[in-house]
Amino acid sequence: MRAFPTLVLRELGMQFNSLTGYVVIAGVLLLTGFSLVDLVERIRQMPHEAPVTELFYQTAYFWLVVLLVSPVITMRSFAGEKSGGTYEALMTTPVGDWEVVLAKFAGAWLFFVLTWLPVAGVLLVMRQVTGEAALFEPRVVAVTFGGIGLVGSLFMSLGCFASALTRSEIVAAMVSFLFGIGLWMLGYRPDSSGLLPGWAAPALEHISMTRHMEDFSRGLVVGRHVVFYLTATWLFLFLTQRVVESRRWK
């Protein structure tokens, strides 16, 4: 794993050296800015006792950011290498398949996390302006950002898997988006439907990302949520490694 840090830095460099990376950052800031304006308006019109992170999560912009940004970040991971003609050179270097997959994933995940860091600064400014320290409890904010990181790990691994399947960046982004929105909708408020059999409702509740973020935004660290994201992330990374390994021998 000696080459791992170099590969991660290379992946981060690809994001910051392209216009796409800055478009992603600008898009995240724009959408989160809209959500924070909506949040301030809610607090101004009606006082809330809930943490501001819970109110932020309830805005429509949160999942819009996750679902739209993740495919754009990961679409170049493997597909960009293939279309640019650098994939063969990368795979003939003395590095293992897992090393490449994990480096691609780590670079994409770190970039995803970096795009959310300005939001923490905005929340700090809002705390100073409003004087409502109870709404901005540091522990709750930290757990919320931890939940965002876990959600990001799932979507980054899914995006890497989609990118490994094709040579086209556009196709990779579309496949990642469709898989992501399908996974999100599969567990969207499963408890609101009375048409499901008895075994299905708990299963959908277990994979419901909206339910997971609801707990994280309240400062609750639930073990089964963490296990779900770590397991799902590992599953998609494993599938990605299998795809990379199969193409190495073609």
C-alpha positions as a Markdown table, in Angstrom:
| # | Residue | x | y | z |
|---|---|---|---|---|
| 1 | Met | 0.0 | 0.0 | 0.0 |
| 2 | Arg | 3.0 | 2.4 | -0.4 |
| 3 | Ala | 1.5 | 3.9 | -3.5 |
| 4 | Phe | -1.9 | 4.4 | -1.9 |
| 5 | Pro | -1.3 | 8.1 | -0.7 |
| 6 | Thr | 0.0 | 9.0 | -4.1 |
| 7 | Leu | -3.0 | 7.5 | -5.9 |
| 8 | Val | -5.4 | 9.3 | -3.5 |
| 9 | Leu | -3.6 | 12.7 | -4.1 |
| 10 | Arg | -3.7 | 12.0 | -7.8 |
| 11 | Glu | -7.5 | 11.4 | -7.6 |
| 12 | Leu | -8.0 | 14.6 | -5.6 |
| 13 | Gly | -5.8 | 16.5 | -8.1 |
| 14 | Met | -8.1 | 15.3 | -11.0 |
| 15 | Gln | -11.0 | 16.9 | -9.2 |
| 16 | Phe | -9.3 | 20.2 | -8.5 |
| 17 | Asn | -7.6 | 20.4 | -11.9 |
| 18 | Ser | -10.8 | 20.2 | -13.8 |
| 19 | Leu | -13.6 | 22.6 | -14.3 |
| 20 | Thr | -16.1 | 19.9 | -13.2 |
| 21 | Gly | -14.7 | 19.9 | -9.7 |
| 22 | Tyr | -15.3 | 23.6 | -9.2 |
| 23 | Val | -18.7 | 23.4 | -10.8 |
| 24 | Val | -19.5 | 20.7 | -8.2 |
| 25 | Ile | -18.3 | 23.0 | -5.3 |
| 26 | Ala | -20.3 | 25.9 | -6.7 |
| 27 | Gly | -23.4 | 23.8 | -7.1 |
| 28 | Val | -23.2 | 22.5 | -3.5 |
| 29 | Leu | -22.7 | 26.0 | -2.2 |
| 30 | Leu | -25.6 | 27.3 | -4.3 |
| 31 | Leu | -28.1 | 24.6 | -3.2 |
| 32 | Thr | -27.0 | 24.7 | 0.4 |
| 33 | Gly | -27.2 | 28.4 | 0.3 |
| 34 | Phe | -30.9 | 28.2 | -0.8 |
| 35 | Ser | -31.6 | 25.7 | 2.0 |
| 36 | Leu | -30.0 | 27.9 | 4.6 |
| 37 | Val | -32.0 | 30.9 | 3.4 |
| 38 | Asp | -35.1 | 28.7 | 3.7 |
| 39 | Leu | -33.9 | 27.7 | 7.2 |
| 40 | Val | -33.4 | 31.3 | 8.4 |
| 41 | Glu | -36.9 | 32.2 | 7.1 |
| 42 | Arg | -38.4 | 29.2 | 9.1 |
| 43 | Ile | -36.6 | 30.2 | 12.3 |
| 44 | Arg | -37.7 | 33.9 | 11.8 |
| 45 | Gln | -41.3 | 33.1 | 11.3 |
| 46 | Met | -41.7 | 30.4 | 14.0 |
| 47 | Pro | -39.3 | 29.6 | 16.8 |
| 48 | His | -38.1 | 26.0 | 16.9 |
| 49 | Glu | -36.7 | 23.9 | 19.7 |
| 50 | Ala | -35.3 | 21.3 | 17.3 |
| 51 | Pro | -31.6 | 21.5 | 16.4 |
| 52 | Val | -30.9 | 23.5 | 13.3 |
| 53 | Thr | -29.3 | 20.4 | 11.7 |
| 54 | Glu | -32.7 | 18.7 | 11.8 |
| 55 | Leu | -34.4 | 21.6 | 10.1 |
| 56 | Phe | -31.6 | 21.7 | 7.5 |
| 57 | Tyr | -32.0 | 18.0 | 6.7 |
| 58 | Gln | -35.8 | 18.5 | 6.2 |
| 59 | Thr | -35.2 | 21.0 | 3.3 |
| 60 | Ala | -35.6 | 19.5 | -0.2 |
| 61 | Tyr | -32.1 | 20.7 | -1.2 |
| 62 | Phe | -30.2 | 18.3 | 1.0 |
| 63 | Trp | -31.0 | 15.1 | -0.9 |
| 64 | Leu | -30.9 | 17.1 | -4.2 |
| 65 | Val | -27.2 | 17.9 | -3.4 |
| 66 | Val | -26.4 | 14.3 | -2.6 |
| 67 | Leu | -28.2 | 12.7 | -5.5 |
| 68 | Leu | -26.9 | 15.1 | -8.2 |
| 69 | Val | -23.4 | 15.8 | -7.0 |
| 70 | Ser | -22.3 | 12.2 | -6.2 |
| 71 | Pro | -22.5 | 10.9 | -9.9 |
| 72 | Val | -20.6 | 14.0 | -11.1 |
| 73 | Ile | -17.8 | 13.4 | -8.6 |
| 74 | Thr | -17.3 | 9.7 | -9.4 |
| 75 | Met | -18.1 | 9.5 | -13.1 |
| 76 | Arg | -14.4 | 10.1 | -14.0 |
| 77 | Ser | -13.0 | 7.6 | -11.5 |
| 78 | Phe | -12.6 | 4.7 | -14.0 |
| 79 | Ala | -14.6 | 5.9 | -17.1 |
| 80 | Gly | -12.4 | 9.0 | -17.4 |
| 81 | Glu | -9.2 | 6.9 | -17.3 |
| 82 | Lys | -10.6 | 4.6 | -20.0 |
| 83 | Ser | -11.7 | 7.3 | -22.3 |
| 84 | Gly | -8.5 | 9.2 | -21.8 |
| 85 | Gly | -6.3 | 6.2 | -22.5 |
| 86 | Thr | -4.6 | 6.2 | -19.1 |
| 87 | Tyr | -6.4 | 3.2 | -17.7 |
| 88 | Glu | -4.1 | 0.6 | -19.2 |
| 89 | Ala | -1.1 | 2.4 | -18.0 |
| 90 | Leu | -2.5 | 2.7 | -14.5 |
| 91 | Met | -3.4 | -1.0 | -14.3 |
| 92 | Thr | 0.0 | -2.2 | -15.6 |
| 93 | Thr | 1.8 | -0.3 | -12.8 |
| 94 | Pro | 2.9 | -2.5 | -9.8 |
| 95 | Val | -0.3 | -1.7 | -7.7 |
| 96 | Gly | -3.1 | -4.1 | -6.8 |
| 97 | Asp | -6.7 | -3.9 | -7.8 |
| 98 | Trp | -7.8 | -3.2 | -4.3 |
| 99 | Glu | -5.2 | -0.4 | -4.0 |
| 100 | Val | -6.6 | 1.3 | -7.1 |
| 101 | Val | -10.2 | 0.9 | -6.1 |
| 102 | Leu | -9.7 | 2.1 | -2.5 |
| 103 | Ala | -7.6 | 5.1 | -3.7 |
| 104 | Lys | -10.3 | 6.1 | -6.2 |
| 105 | Phe | -13.0 | 5.8 | -3.6 |
| 106 | Ala | -10.9 | 7.7 | -0.9 |
| 107 | Gly | -10.2 | 10.5 | -3.3 |
| 108 | Ala | -13.8 | 10.9 | -4.3 |
| 109 | Trp | -15.0 | 10.7 | -0.7 |
| 110 | Leu | -12.5 | 13.3 | 0.5 |
| 111 | Phe | -13.6 | 15.6 | -2.2 |
| 112 | Phe | -17.3 | 15.0 | -1.3 |
| 113 | Val | -16.5 | 15.9 | 2.3 |
| 114 | Leu | -14.6 | 19.0 | 1.4 |
| 115 | Thr | -17.5 | 20.3 | -0.6 |
| 116 | Trp | -19.6 | 20.2 | 2.6 |
| 117 | Leu | -17.1 | 22.0 | 4.9 |
| 118 | Pro | -18.2 | 25.5 | 4.1 |
| 119 | Val | -21.7 | 24.6 | 5.4 |
| 120 | Ala | -20.1 | 24.1 | 8.9 |
| 121 | Gly | -18.7 | 27.7 | 8.7 |
| 122 | Val | -22.2 | 29.0 | 7.7 |
| 123 | Leu | -23.8 | 27.3 | 10.6 |
| 124 | Leu | -21.2 | 28.8 | 12.9 |
| 125 | Val | -22.0 | 32.3 | 11.6 |
| 126 | Met | -25.7 | 31.7 | 12.0 |
| 127 | Arg | -25.1 | 30.7 | 15.6 |
| 128 | Gln | -23.3 | 34.0 | 16.3 |
| 129 | Val | -25.9 | 36.1 | 14.5 |
| 130 | Thr | -29.0 | 34.5 | 16.0 |
| 131 | Gly | -27.5 | 33.9 | 19.4 |
| 132 | Glu | -29.4 | 30.6 | 19.7 |
| 133 | Ala | -26.6 | 28.4 | 20.9 |
| 134 | Ala | -29.0 | 25.6 | 21.8 |
| 135 | Leu | -29.9 | 25.2 | 18.1 |
| 136 | Phe | -26.3 | 24.7 | 17.2 |
| 137 | Glu | -25.0 | 22.2 | 19.7 |
| 138 | Pro | -21.5 | 21.1 | 18.6 |
| 139 | Arg | -22.2 | 17.4 | 19.3 |
| 140 | Val | -25.3 | 17.4 | 17.1 |
| 141 | Val | -23.6 | 19.2 | 14.3 |
| 142 | Ala | -20.7 | 16.7 | 14.5 |
| 143 | Val | -23.0 | 13.7 | 14.4 |
| 144 | Thr | -24.9 | 15.2 | 11.4 |
| 145 | Phe | -21.7 | 15.7 | 9.4 |
| 146 | Gly | -20.7 | 12.2 | 10.4 |
| 147 | Gly | -24.0 | 11.0 | 8.9 |
| 148 | Ile | -23.4 | 13.0 | 5.8 |
| 149 | Gly | -20.0 | 11.3 | 5.5 |
| 150 | Leu | -21.5 | 7.9 | 5.8 |
| 151 | Val | -24.1 | 8.7 | 3.1 |
| 152 | Gly | -21.3 | 10.0 | 1.0 |
| 153 | Ser | -19.3 | 6.8 | 1.4 |
| 154 | Leu | -22.3 | 4.8 | 0.1 |
| 155 | Phe | -22.9 | 7.0 | -2.9 |
| 156 | Met | -19.1 | 7.3 | -3.7 |
| 157 | Ser | -18.7 | 3.5 | -3.7 |
| 158 | Leu | -21.9 | 3.2 | -5.9 |
| 159 | Gly | -20.5 | 5.8 | -8.3 |
| 160 | Cys | -17.1 | 4.1 | -8.5 |
| 161 | Phe | -18.9 | 0.8 | -9.3 |
| 162 | Ala | -21.0 | 2.5 | -12.1 |
| 163 | Ser | -17.8 | 4.2 | -13.5 |
| 164 | Ala | -16.0 | 0.9 | -13.6 |
| 165 | Leu | -18.7 | -0.6 | -15.8 |
| 166 | Thr | -18.3 | 1.7 | -18.8 |
| 167 | Arg | -15.9 | 3.9 | -20.8 |
| 168 | Ser | -18.4 | 6.8 | -21.0 |
| 169 | Glu | -18.4 | 9.4 | -18.2 |
| 170 | Ile | -22.0 | 10.4 | -19.1 |
| 171 | Val | -23.2 | 6.8 | -19.0 |
| 172 | Ala | -21.4 | 6.3 | -15.6 |
| 173 | Ala | -23.1 | 9.4 | -14.2 |
| 174 | Met | -26.5 | 8.3 | -15.4 |
| 175 | Val | -26.2 | 4.8 | -14.1 |
| 176 | Ser | -24.9 | 6.1 | -10.7 |
| 177 | Phe | -27.8 | 8.6 | -10.5 |
| 178 | Leu | -30.4 | 6.0 | -11.4 |
| 179 | Phe | -29.1 | 3.5 | -8.9 |
| 180 | Gly | -28.8 | 6.2 | -6.3 |
| 181 | Ile | -32.3 | 7.6 | -6.7 |
| 182 | Gly | -33.6 | 4.0 | -6.8 |
| 183 | Leu | -31.9 | 3.1 | -3.5 |
| 184 | Trp | -33.1 | 6.4 | -2.0 |
| 185 | Met | -36.8 | 5.9 | -3.1 |
| 186 | Leu | -36.8 | 2.3 | -2.1 |
| 187 | Gly | -36.5 | 3.2 | 1.6 |
| 188 | Tyr | -38.4 | 6.6 | 1.4 |
| 189 | Arg | -40.7 | 6.7 | 4.3 |
| 190 | Pro | -41.6 | 2.9 | 4.3 |
| 191 | Asp | -43.7 | 3.3 | 7.4 |
| 192 | Ser | -46.2 | 5.5 | 5.6 |
| 193 | Ser | -47.5 | 2.7 | 3.4 |
| 194 | Gly | -50.0 | 0.2 | 4.7 |
| 195 | Leu | -49.8 | -2.0 | 1.6 |
| 196 | Leu | -46.6 | -3.8 | 2.5 |
| 197 | Pro | -46.4 | -7.2 | 4.0 |
| 198 | Gly | -45.3 | -7.5 | 7.6 |
| 199 | Trp | -41.7 | -8.5 | 6.8 |
| 200 | Ala | -41.2 | -5.8 | 4.1 |
| 201 | Ala | -41.8 | -2.7 | 6.3 |
| 202 | Pro | -39.0 | -3.4 | 8.8 |
| 203 | Ala | -36.6 | -4.3 | 5.9 |
| 204 | Leu | -37.3 | -1.0 | 4.1 |
| 205 | Glu | -37.1 | 0.9 | 7.4 |
| 206 | His | -33.6 | -0.6 | 7.8 |
| 207 | Ile | -32.4 | 0.7 | 4.5 |
| 208 | Ser | -34.3 | 4.0 | 4.6 |
| 209 | Met | -31.7 | 6.8 | 4.2 |
| 210 | Thr | -34.2 | 9.4 | 5.1 |
| 211 | Arg | -34.8 | 7.7 | 8.4 |
| 212 | His | -31.1 | 7.3 | 9.0 |
| 213 | Met | -30.4 | 11.0 | 8.4 |
| 214 | Glu | -33.4 | 11.9 | 10.6 |
| 215 | Asp | -31.6 | 10.3 | 13.6 |
| 216 | Phe | -28.2 | 11.7 | 12.7 |
| 217 | Ser | -29.6 | 15.2 | 12.4 |
| 218 | Arg | -30.9 | 14.9 | 15.9 |
| 219 | Gly | -27.5 | 13.9 | 17.2 |
| 220 | Leu | -28.3 | 10.2 | 17.6 |
| 221 | Val | -25.7 | 7.6 | 16.7 |
| 222 | Val | -27.5 | 4.4 | 15.9 |
| 223 | Gly | -25.4 | 1.3 | 15.5 |
| 224 | Arg | -27.5 | -0.3 | 12.8 |
| 225 | His | -27.4 | 2.8 | 10.7 |
| 226 | Val | -23.6 | 2.8 | 10.8 |
| 227 | Val | -23.4 | -0.9 | 10.0 |
| 228 | Phe | -25.7 | -0.4 | 7.1 |
| 229 | Tyr | -23.6 | 2.2 | 5.4 |
| 230 | Leu | -20.3 | 0.5 | 6.1 |
| 231 | Thr | -21.7 | -2.8 | 4.8 |
| 232 | Ala | -23.3 | -1.3 | 1.7 |
| 233 | Thr | -20.1 | 0.7 | 1.0 |
| 234 | Trp | -18.0 | -2.5 | 1.2 |
| 235 | Leu | -20.4 | -4.3 | -1.0 |
| 236 | Phe | -20.1 | -1.8 | -3.9 |
| 237 | Leu | -16.3 | -1.6 | -3.4 |
| 238 | Phe | -16.1 | -5.3 | -3.7 |
| 239 | Leu | -18.2 | -5.3 | -6.8 |
| 240 | Thr | -16.0 | -2.6 | -8.2 |
| 241 | Gln | -12.9 | -4.6 | -7.5 |
| 242 | Arg | -14.4 | -7.6 | -9.2 |
| 243 | Val | -15.2 | -5.6 | -12.3 |
| 244 | Val | -11.6 | -4.2 | -12.4 |
| 245 | Glu | -10.1 | -7.6 | -11.9 |
| 246 | Ser | -12.2 | -9.1 | -14.7 |
| 247 | Arg | -11.2 | -6.4 | -17.2 |
| 248 | Arg | -7.5 | -6.8 | -16.2 |
| 249 | Trp | -7.5 | -10.3 | -17.7 |
| 250 | Lys | -9.4 | -9.4 | -20.9 |
